[in-house]
Amino acid sequence: MNNKNRIEKINEELNETMESLQNVRIIQKKIASVSESLGYLKNQREELYIKLEKEEKDVEKLNNFTFENLFCTLTSSKTDKLQKEEEEVLEVKSRIDRLNYEIQAEERQLKNLKSDKSSRLKLKKRYAELLNEKREIIKTIYPGIWRELEKRNEEIDCLKLKLKEIKEAVFAGERASAQVGKIQKTLQSAANWGTLDMVGGGLLSSVAKRNKMREAQDQIHDFQHTLRKFSRELKDVDLEIIIDLGIDDFLGFADWFFDGLLVDWMVQSKINNARDQVNSLDSKINNLINRLRMELKRTDSQIKDLEEINRNEIIAVERES
């Protein structure tokens, strides 16, 4: 096998090995990001456990016999106080459930990332061996231009890593956008049933509204994890998105079972607010995806231009020899 054929074989193996090693750099950044996110979520959960303990003590206090409770009962204010405290307990529990779901998802991802990194690092020695062999052959064949070729090859490698990160960000964004579409449909359906419920739709409309709210709640749980992944991918390409939907209150409302026009109006307001925020987020996600696609084309073009320069230089040297 002559030197040129050997370089082609080395390039094939280098490209495969390099892709795996580039992924290690990406994976390490993700491990750091997921670990930070996990710590933040656990701190939030700990704060909510403290708050839940306080709220449950308030409920217990109202249920126990005291002179203050007796006075509240006689003045008909105990029931209102108890209902308010029970609602607050329910809301905190709902937020803890959501955090537990996100923490479990983050822990699974962290475990998978660490395992993937460990398996890829074994290729590091082989990559160094291939690179040294290629460098020595290029020095022999193209002694006058090998430094320029190597410099451009390093630049190409960096651009290929960037290209991979952009592709991953686009994929994460498209997945987030698809989930937003499902949430929008569910919230719109909940809003429609809620409107009917407020004008006297009866038990059927009330049950349908609650079912759609719970469906949206489950979809939002899944979506918030997807959104965190999208946010991490964006950081790799120097972009960002605000991931706090600010709809924890809506999630709590999905488990309310109290009737009355005032409560129905409050629930409907929460549904509409959540729908508006999701619609706004959908627009932001699509704008970011479009920016990523433009950067993807630009980076791909840069790679092709550098590869073309290398090819032309090699052809020119071969013609002179």
C-alpha positions in Angstrom: 0.0 0.0 0.0 1.5 3.4 -1.0 1.5 6.4 1.2 -1.5 8.1 -0.4 -3.7 5.0 0.0 -2.5 4.7 3.5 -3.5 8.3 4.3 -7.0 7.6 2.9 -7.3 4.6 5.2 -6.0 6.6 8.2 -8.4 9.4 7.4 -11.4 7.0 7.5 -10.4 5.6 10.9 -9.4 9.1 12.2 -12.8 10.5 11.2 -14.6 7.7 13.1 -12.3 8.0 16.1 -12.4 11.8 16.1 -16.2 11.9 16.1 -16.2 9.7 19.2 -13.6 11.8 21.0 -15.3 15.0 20.0 -18.4 13.6 21.6 -16.5 13.1 24.8 -15.9 16.9 24.9 -19.6 17.5 24.3 -20.6 14.8 26.8 -18.3 16.3 29.5 -20.0 19.7 29.1 -23.4 18.0 29.3 -22.3 16.1 32.5 -21.3 19.4 34.1 -24.5 21.1 33.0 -26.8 18.2 34.1 -25.0 18.0 37.5 -25.5 21.7 38.1 -29.2 21.5 37.1 -29.6 18.4 39.4 -28.2 20.3 42.3 -30.5 23.3 41.6 -33.6 21.0 41.4 -32.7 19.2 44.6 -32.3 22.5 46.5 -35.7 23.6 45.2 -37.2 20.3 46.4 -35.7 20.7 49.9 -37.1 24.2 50.2 -40.5 22.8 49.3 -40.3 20.0 51.8 -39.7 22.6 54.5 -42.7 24.6 53.3 -44.9 21.5 53.1 -44.1 20.6 56.7 -45.2 24.1 57.8 -48.4 24.0 55.7 -49.3 20.5 57.1 -48.8 21.7 60.6 -51.1 24.6 59.9 -53.8 22.2 58.7 -53.3 19.9 61.7 -53.5 22.9 64.0 -56.9 23.9 62.5 -58.2 20.3 62.9 -57.2 20.1 66.6 -59.4 21.5 69.4 -58.2 24.9 70.6 -60.0 28.0 71.9 -58.9 29.8 68.7 -60.5 27.0 66.6 -63.6 27.2 68.7 -63.8 31.0 68.1 -63.2 30.5 64.3 -65.9 27.8 64.2 -68.4 30.1 66.0 -67.6 32.9 63.6 -67.8 30.6 60.5 -64.3 31.4 59.5 -62.7 28.0 60.3 -63.9 26.3 57.2 -62.5 29.0 54.9 -59.2 28.9 56.7 -59.0 25.1 56.6 -59.9 25.1 52.9 -57.2 27.7 52.1 -54.5 25.8 54.1 -55.5 22.5 52.4 -55.3 24.2 49.0 -51.8 25.4 49.8 -50.7 21.9 50.9 -52.1 20.5 47.6 -50.2 23.1 45.6 -46.9 22.4 47.3 -47.3 18.6 46.9 -48.0 19.1 43.2 -44.8 21.1 42.8 -42.8 18.5 44.7 -44.2 15.8 42.4 -43.1 17.8 39.4 -39.6 18.3 40.8 -39.3 14.5 41.7 -40.2 13.7 38.1 -37.5 16.1 36.7 -34.9 15.0 39.2 -35.4 11.3 38.2 -35.1 12.2 34.5 -31.9 14.2 35.2 -30.4 11.4 37.2 -31.1 8.9 34.4 -29.5 11.2 31.9 -26.4 11.8 34.1 -25.9 8.1 34.5 -26.1 7.5 30.7 -23.7 10.3 30.0 -21.1 9.0 32.4 -21.3 5.5 30.9 -21.0 6.9 27.4 -18.0 9.0 28.2 -16.2 6.1 29.8 -16.6 3.9 26.8 -15.4 6.6 24.3 -12.3 7.6 26.3 -10.7 4.2 25.4 -10.2 5.4 21.9 -7.9 8.3 22.9 -4.7 6.3 22.6 -5.6 5.0 19.1 -6.4 8.5 17.9 -2.9 9.8 18.9 -1.2 6.9 17.1 -3.2 7.5 13.9 -2.5 11.2 14.0 1.3 10.7 14.4 1.4 8.3 11.6 -0.5 10.6 9.3 1.7 13.6 10.2 4.9 11.6 9.3 3.5 10.5 5.9 2.3 14.1 5.0 5.8 15.4 5.9 7.3 12.9 3.5 4.8 13.5 0.6 4.2 17.2 0.9 7.3 18.6 2.8 6.6 22.2 1.7 2.9 22.5 2.7 2.4 20.0 5.5 2.2 22.7 8.2 -0.5 24.7 6.3 -2.4 21.5 5.7 -2.2 20.4 9.3 -3.3 23.9 10.5 -6.4 23.8 8.2 -7.2 20.3 9.2 -7.2 21.3 12.9 -9.6 24.2 12.0 -11.8 21.8 10.1 -11.9 19.5 13.1 -13.1 22.4 15.3 -15.7 23.4 12.8 -17.0 19.8 12.6 -17.3 19.7 16.3 -19.3 23.0 16.1 -21.4 21.5 13.3 -22.3 18.5 15.5 -23.2 20.7 18.4 -25.5 22.8 16.2 -27.2 19.7 14.8 -27.8 18.4 18.3 -29.3 21.8 19.3 -31.6 21.7 16.2 -32.8 18.2 17.1 -33.5 19.2 20.7 -35.3 22.3 19.5 -37.5 20.3 17.1 -38.4 17.9 19.8 -39.3 20.7 22.1 -41.4 22.4 19.4 -43.3 19.2 18.7 -44.2 18.8 22.4 -45.3 22.5 22.6 -47.7 21.8 19.8 -49.3 18.9 21.8 -49.6 21.1 24.9 -51.2 23.9 22.9 -53.9 21.6 21.6 -54.6 20.2 25.1 -54.7 23.6 26.7 -57.0 24.9 24.0 -59.3 22.0 24.6 -59.3 22.7 28.3 -60.1 26.3 27.7 -63.0 25.4 25.4 -64.5 23.0 28.0 -63.8 25.7 30.7 -65.8 28.3 28.8 -68.7 25.8 28.5 -68.5 25.0 32.2 -68.8 28.6 33.2 -72.0 29.1 31.2 -73.6 26.1 32.8 -72.3 23.1 30.8 -72.9 20.8 33.8 -71.0 17.8 35.1 -69.8 16.6 31.7 -68.0 19.9 30.8 -66.5 20.1 34.3 -65.1 16.6 34.2 -63.8 17.1 30.6 -62.0 20.3 31.6 -60.3 18.6 34.6 -59.2 15.7 32.4 -57.7 18.0 29.9 -55.9 20.0 32.6 -54.4 16.8 34.0 -53.4 15.8 30.5 -51.7 19.1 30.0 -50.0 18.8 33.4 -48.4 15.5 32.4 -47.3 16.9 29.1 -45.8 19.9 30.8 -43.9 17.6 33.1 -42.3 15.9 30.1 -41.8 19.1 28.3 -39.9 20.9 31.1 -37.2 18.1 31.0 -37.0 18.4 27.2 -36.7 22.2 27.5 -33.8 21.7 30.0 -32.0 19.6 27.4 -32.6 22.1 24.7 -31.3 24.9 27.0 -28.1 22.9 27.5 -27.6 22.3 23.8 -28.1 26.0 23.2 -25.3 26.9 25.7 -22.9 24.7 23.6 -23.5 27.1 20.7 -23.6 30.3 22.8 -27.4 30.8 22.7 -29.9 30.6 25.6 -33.6 30.3 26.4 -35.4 31.1 29.6 -36.7 27.7 30.8 -38.9 28.8 33.7 -42.5 28.6 32.3 -43.9 30.2 35.4 -46.9 27.9 35.4 -46.5 26.1 38.7 -49.8 27.6 39.9 -51.5 26.1 36.9 -50.2 22.6 37.7 -51.6 22.9 41.2 -55.0 24.0 39.9 -55.3 20.8 37.9 -56.0 18.9 41.1 -58.7 21.3 42.5 -62.1 19.8 43.0 -63.9 22.9 44.4 -66.9 24.2 42.5 -68.5 27.6 42.2 -68.4 30.4 39.7 -65.5 32.2 41.4 -63.3 29.1 41.4 -64.3 28.3 37.8 -63.3 31.8 36.8 -59.9 31.4 38.6 -59.2 28.0 37.0 -60.2 29.4 33.6 -57.8 32.3 34.1 -55.0 29.9 34.9 -55.7 27.9 31.8 -55.6 30.9 29.6 -52.5 32.2 31.2 -50.7 28.9 30.7 -51.8 28.8 27.1 -50.5 32.3 26.4 -47.1 31.5 28.0 -46.8 28.3 26.0 -47.7 30.1 22.8 -45.1 32.7 23.5 -42.5 30.0 24.2 -43.3 28.3 21.0 -42.5 31.4 19.0 -39.1 31.7 20.9 -38.2 28.1 20.2 -39.0 28.4 16.5 -36.9 31.6 16.2 -34.0 29.9 17.8 -34.3 26.9 15.5 -34.2 29.2 12.5 -31.1 30.9 13.8 -29.5 27.5 14.4 -30.3 26.3 10.9 -28.7 29.4 9.4 -25.6 28.9 11.5 -25.6 25.2 10.4 -25.4 26.2 6.7 -22.7 28.8 7.4 -20.5 26.4 9.3 -21.0 23.6 6.7 -19.9 26.1 4.0 -16.8 27.0 6.0 -15.8 23.4 6.2 -16.2 22.8 2.5 -14.2 25.9 1.7 -11.2 24.8 3.8 -11.4 21.3 2.4 -11.4 22.7 -1.1 -8.3 24.8 -0.3 -6.5 21.7 0.9 -7.4 19.7 -2.2 -6.3 22.5 -4.5 -2.9 22.9 -2.8 -2.3 19.2 -2.9 -3.2 19.1 -6.7 -0.9 22.1 -7.3 2.1 20.4 -5.5 1.5 17.1 -7.4 1.5 18.9 -10.8 4.8 20.5 -10.0 6.4 17.3 -9.0 
